[in-house]
Amino acid sequence: MTGYGKRVLSLSDKKISLEIKSLNSKGLDLNIRIPSSYREHELSFRKRVSATLERGKIDFGLFIEQTGGAAAAVINQEVVQAYMAQLAIAAATPDQLLALSLKLPDTLSVQKEEIDPAELDAINTLLEETLAAMDQSRIDEGALLSEEFSLRINNIHQLLQQVIDMDAARMGGIKPRLEKALSDITAPIDQNRLEQELIYYIEKYDITEEKVRLAGHLDYFSETQSSSESQGKKLGFIAQEIGREINTLGSKANFAPMQQLVVQMKDELEKIKEQLLNAL
C-alpha cells in the first residue's frame, strides 16, 4: 500500500501541483486537501482516487500557485480600520498597526473564481498521470514484498522438510519410553484400557495431519501471492492458518530438535506477517 506520486502542470497564470501518497491502513482512509475554489469537484476527485487505490491511508493534495494575473483576494477596509482603532492604545506607528491588523481574521475577502473547463480537464489529466505514478510506485514496492514472501515461505518449506526427516527418529524414541514405562508396572493391567491409552498416546504425538496441512497452506500462500488481483487480506488469513499448524507442531513434537525447528518457522512467519501489513 505504500506509494508516492507527484506531477506539476504549468499554465499561463498559475502552477498546479498534485501530490498523492499512501501508507498502510486496514481500509481506505482518504484525506483530501484542495483550494476552496475547487471544492465543488472534490467528490469527483475522491471517486477517481478511491477507484484506483483500494486500500491505504491516502493523502491527496492539490496546490495552486499564482504566477500572474490579478490577485484573488481584496482587503476588507472596514475590518482593518476597526482593528487599527482597537489597537491604537498600543505604542505603535500607523504602519505597524496596519501590518498587525492585516494578520488578524477576516481582513482579506477571497473572491471566488470560476474554474475554466479547460483548466479542469488539465487537472483531471494531471490526476490520471499522478495516479499512474503512484500505482507504479506501489507495484515496485509490491515486487520487493513478493520476493520477501517467497524467501520466507521457502525457508518454512525447508524447515518443514527437516521436521519430516526427523519425525521417524522422534517416533522411534517413543517406543523405548513406552516399553520401559510398561516394564516398571508391577500391578495387574487391564489390557483393554492399556490399548486405549496407547492409542491416545500415539495419536497425541502423531503430527502427520499437521505436516500435510502446513505444506498445503504454504503452497496455497504461494499460489495466492502470484494472483494478479489484490490479495493482501487473503494472504493474512492464510498466514494465520500457517501459524496454527506451526503451533500445533510445536505442542505435539515433545522432541527438542524438532521444537527448535518450530521456533525458526515462527520467526520466518512473523517476518511475513510484518510485511503483510503493507500488502494491498
C-alpha positions as CSV (number, residue, x, y, z in Angstrom):
1,M,0.0,0.0,0.0
2,T,3.0,2.4,0.4
3,G,3.5,4.6,-2.6
4,Y,4.0,8.2,-3.8
5,G,3.2,10.1,-6.9
6,K,3.6,13.8,-7.9
7,R,3.0,15.8,-11.0
8,V,3.3,19.5,-11.8
9,L,1.4,21.4,-14.5
10,S,2.3,25.0,-15.6
11,L,-0.4,27.2,-17.1
12,S,-0.2,30.8,-18.3
13,D,-1.1,32.3,-14.9
14,K,-0.6,29.5,-12.4
15,K,1.4,26.4,-11.5
16,I,-0.7,23.4,-10.4
17,S,0.9,20.7,-8.3
18,L,-0.8,17.4,-7.5
19,E,0.6,15.0,-4.9
20,I,-0.7,11.7,-3.6
21,K,1.0,9.5,-1.0
22,S,-0.2,6.3,0.7
23,L,0.7,4.4,3.9
24,N,-0.6,1.2,5.5
25,S,-4.3,1.0,6.6
26,K,-6.8,-1.7,7.1
27,G,-9.2,0.1,4.8
28,L,-9.4,3.2,2.6
29,D,-8.7,6.4,4.6
30,L,-8.6,9.3,2.1
31,N,-7.7,12.8,3.2
32,I,-8.1,15.5,0.5
33,R,-6.6,19.0,0.6
34,I,-7.6,21.3,-2.2
35,P,-8.2,25.1,-2.5
36,S,-11.7,26.3,-1.6
37,S,-12.4,27.3,-5.2
38,Y,-12.1,23.6,-6.3
39,R,-14.3,22.2,-3.5
40,E,-17.2,21.5,-5.9
41,H,-15.0,19.0,-7.7
42,E,-13.9,17.2,-4.5
43,L,-16.4,14.3,-4.9
44,S,-15.2,13.7,-8.4
45,F,-11.5,13.6,-7.3
46,R,-12.4,11.4,-4.3
47,K,-14.3,8.8,-6.5
48,R,-11.4,8.7,-9.0
49,V,-8.8,8.1,-6.3
50,S,-10.9,5.5,-4.5
51,A,-11.4,3.5,-7.7
52,T,-7.7,3.2,-8.3
53,L,-6.3,3.0,-4.7
54,E,-8.4,0.5,-2.9
55,R,-6.7,0.5,0.5
56,G,-4.3,2.6,2.4
57,K,-4.1,5.9,4.4
58,I,-4.0,8.3,1.4
59,D,-3.2,11.9,1.4
60,F,-4.3,13.9,-1.7
61,G,-3.0,17.4,-2.1
62,L,-3.9,19.9,-4.9
63,F,-1.8,23.1,-4.7
64,I,-2.2,26.2,-6.8
65,E,0.5,28.8,-7.1
66,Q,-0.5,32.1,-8.9
67,T,2.2,33.1,-11.3
68,G,0.4,36.0,-13.0
69,G,-2.9,37.9,-13.3
70,A,-4.9,39.8,-10.6
71,A,-4.9,38.7,-7.0
72,A,-7.9,36.7,-5.9
73,A,-8.2,38.5,-2.6
74,V,-9.1,42.1,-1.6
75,I,-8.6,43.9,1.6
76,N,-11.7,44.4,3.8
77,Q,-11.1,48.1,4.7
78,E,-13.8,48.4,7.3
79,V,-12.5,45.4,9.3
80,V,-8.9,46.6,9.0
81,Q,-9.9,50.2,10.2
82,A,-11.8,48.7,13.2
83,Y,-8.8,46.6,14.2
84,M,-6.5,49.6,13.9
85,A,-8.8,51.6,16.1
86,Q,-8.8,49.0,18.8
87,L,-5.1,48.6,18.6
88,A,-4.4,52.3,18.8
89,I,-3.9,52.1,22.5
90,A,-0.6,50.4,21.9
91,A,2.5,52.5,21.3
92,A,3.0,51.8,17.6
93,T,3.1,53.7,14.3
94,P,0.2,53.6,11.8
95,D,2.3,51.3,9.6
96,Q,2.9,48.9,12.4
97,L,-0.8,48.9,13.3
98,L,-1.7,48.2,9.7
99,A,0.7,45.3,9.5
100,L,-0.6,43.8,12.7
101,S,-4.2,44.3,11.7
102,L,-3.7,42.5,8.3
103,K,-2.6,39.4,10.2
104,L,-6.0,39.2,12.1
105,P,-9.1,37.2,10.9
106,D,-11.4,38.4,8.1
107,T,-9.1,41.2,6.9
108,L,-9.0,39.7,3.4
109,S,-12.0,38.8,1.3
110,V,-11.3,36.0,-1.1
111,Q,-13.2,36.4,-4.4
112,K,-14.4,33.0,-5.7
113,E,-13.0,32.4,-9.1
114,E,-14.8,30.3,-11.7
115,I,-12.8,27.2,-12.8
116,D,-12.1,27.3,-16.6
117,P,-13.4,23.9,-18.1
118,A,-10.1,23.6,-19.9
119,E,-8.2,24.0,-16.7
120,L,-10.4,21.3,-15.0
121,D,-9.7,19.0,-17.9
122,A,-6.0,19.6,-17.5
123,I,-6.2,18.9,-13.7
124,N,-8.1,15.6,-14.4
125,T,-5.3,14.6,-16.9
126,L,-2.8,15.5,-14.2
127,L,-4.7,13.4,-11.7
128,E,-4.5,10.4,-14.1
129,E,-0.8,10.8,-14.5
130,T,-0.3,11.2,-10.7
131,L,-2.3,8.0,-10.1
132,A,-0.3,6.2,-12.7
133,A,2.9,7.2,-11.0
134,M,1.5,6.3,-7.6
135,D,0.4,2.9,-8.9
136,Q,3.8,2.2,-10.4
137,S,5.4,3.1,-7.1
138,R,3.2,0.6,-5.3
139,I,3.9,-2.1,-8.0
140,D,7.6,-1.6,-7.5
141,E,7.2,-1.9,-3.7
142,G,5.0,-5.0,-4.2
143,A,7.6,-6.7,-6.3
144,L,10.1,-6.4,-3.4
145,L,7.4,-7.7,-1.0
146,S,6.8,-10.7,-3.3
147,E,10.5,-11.6,-3.2
148,E,10.4,-11.4,0.6
149,F,7.3,-13.6,0.9
150,S,8.8,-16.2,-1.5
151,L,12.0,-16.3,0.5
152,R,10.2,-16.7,3.9
153,I,7.8,-19.3,2.5
154,N,10.6,-21.3,1.0
155,N,12.5,-21.2,4.3
156,I,9.5,-22.6,6.1
157,H,9.2,-25.3,3.5
158,Q,12.8,-26.3,4.1
159,L,12.3,-26.3,7.9
160,L,9.2,-28.5,7.4
161,Q,11.2,-30.9,5.3
162,Q,13.7,-31.2,8.2
163,V,10.8,-31.9,10.6
164,I,9.6,-34.7,8.2
165,D,13.1,-36.1,8.0
166,M,13.5,-36.3,11.8
167,D,9.9,-37.5,12.6
168,A,10.8,-41.2,12.2
169,A,13.6,-40.8,14.8
170,R,11.3,-38.9,17.1
171,M,8.6,-41.6,16.9
172,G,11.3,-44.3,17.2
173,G,12.3,-42.8,20.6
174,I,8.7,-43.0,21.9
175,K,8.6,-46.9,21.7
176,P,11.5,-47.5,24.2
177,R,10.0,-45.0,26.6
178,L,6.7,-46.8,26.5
179,E,8.3,-50.2,26.9
180,K,10.3,-49.0,29.9
181,A,7.2,-47.4,31.5
182,L,5.2,-50.7,31.0
183,S,8.1,-52.8,32.4
184,D,8.1,-50.7,35.6
185,I,4.4,-51.5,36.2
186,T,4.0,-54.4,38.8
187,A,0.2,-54.2,39.3
188,P,-2.2,-56.1,37.2
189,I,-3.0,-54.3,33.9
190,D,-6.4,-54.0,32.2
191,Q,-5.4,-54.9,28.6
192,N,-8.4,-53.1,27.0
193,R,-7.7,-49.9,29.0
194,L,-4.0,-50.2,28.2
195,E,-4.7,-50.4,24.4
196,Q,-6.9,-47.3,24.6
197,E,-4.3,-45.3,26.5
198,L,-1.6,-46.4,24.0
199,I,-3.7,-45.4,21.0
200,Y,-4.5,-42.0,22.7
201,Y,-0.8,-41.5,23.5
202,I,0.4,-42.3,19.9
203,E,-2.3,-40.1,18.4
204,K,-1.3,-37.3,20.7
205,Y,2.2,-37.3,19.3
206,D,1.3,-38.0,15.7
207,I,1.9,-34.9,13.5
208,T,1.1,-36.4,10.1
209,E,-2.0,-34.2,9.6
210,E,-0.1,-31.1,10.7
211,K,2.7,-31.8,8.2
212,V,0.2,-32.3,5.4
213,R,-1.9,-29.2,6.2
214,L,1.1,-27.0,6.8
215,A,2.6,-27.9,3.4
216,G,-0.8,-27.3,1.8
217,H,-1.1,-23.8,3.4
218,L,2.4,-22.9,2.2
219,D,1.6,-23.9,-1.3
220,Y,-1.7,-22.0,-1.1
221,F,0.1,-18.9,0.1
222,S,2.4,-19.0,-2.9
223,E,-0.4,-19.6,-5.3
224,T,-2.5,-16.7,-3.9
225,Q,0.6,-14.5,-3.9
226,S,1.0,-14.9,-7.7
227,S,-2.5,-13.7,-8.4
228,S,-2.8,-10.5,-10.4
229,E,-5.6,-9.3,-8.1
230,S,-5.2,-7.6,-4.7
231,Q,-4.9,-10.4,-2.1
232,G,-3.4,-8.8,1.0
233,K,-6.2,-9.7,3.3
234,K,-6.5,-13.2,2.0
235,L,-2.8,-13.7,2.5
236,G,-3.2,-12.6,6.0
237,F,-5.9,-15.2,6.6
238,I,-3.6,-17.9,5.1
239,A,-0.7,-16.8,7.3
240,Q,-3.0,-17.3,10.4
241,E,-3.7,-20.8,9.3
242,I,0.1,-21.4,8.8
243,G,0.6,-20.2,12.3
244,R,-2.0,-22.6,13.8
245,E,-0.3,-25.6,12.2
246,I,3.2,-24.5,13.3
247,N,1.9,-24.0,16.9
248,T,0.3,-27.5,16.8
249,L,3.5,-29.0,15.6
250,G,5.4,-27.4,18.5
251,S,2.9,-28.5,21.1
252,K,2.8,-32.1,19.8
253,A,6.5,-32.6,19.0
254,N,7.8,-33.3,22.5
255,F,11.2,-33.5,20.9
256,A,13.8,-30.7,21.4
257,P,15.4,-30.7,18.0
258,M,12.0,-30.5,16.3
259,Q,10.8,-27.8,18.6
260,Q,13.9,-25.8,17.7
261,L,12.8,-26.0,14.0
262,V,9.3,-24.9,15.0
263,V,10.8,-21.8,16.7
264,Q,12.6,-21.0,13.4
265,M,9.4,-21.4,11.5
266,K,7.6,-19.0,13.8
267,D,10.4,-16.5,13.3
268,E,10.0,-16.7,9.5
269,L,6.2,-16.4,9.7
270,E,6.5,-13.4,12.0
271,K,8.6,-11.6,9.3
272,I,5.9,-12.5,6.7
273,K,3.1,-11.0,9.0
274,E,5.0,-7.8,9.5
275,Q,5.3,-7.3,5.7
276,L,1.7,-8.3,5.1
277,L,0.6,-5.1,6.8
278,N,1.7,-3.3,3.6
279,A,0.2,-5.8,1.1
280,L,-2.8,-4.5,-0.8
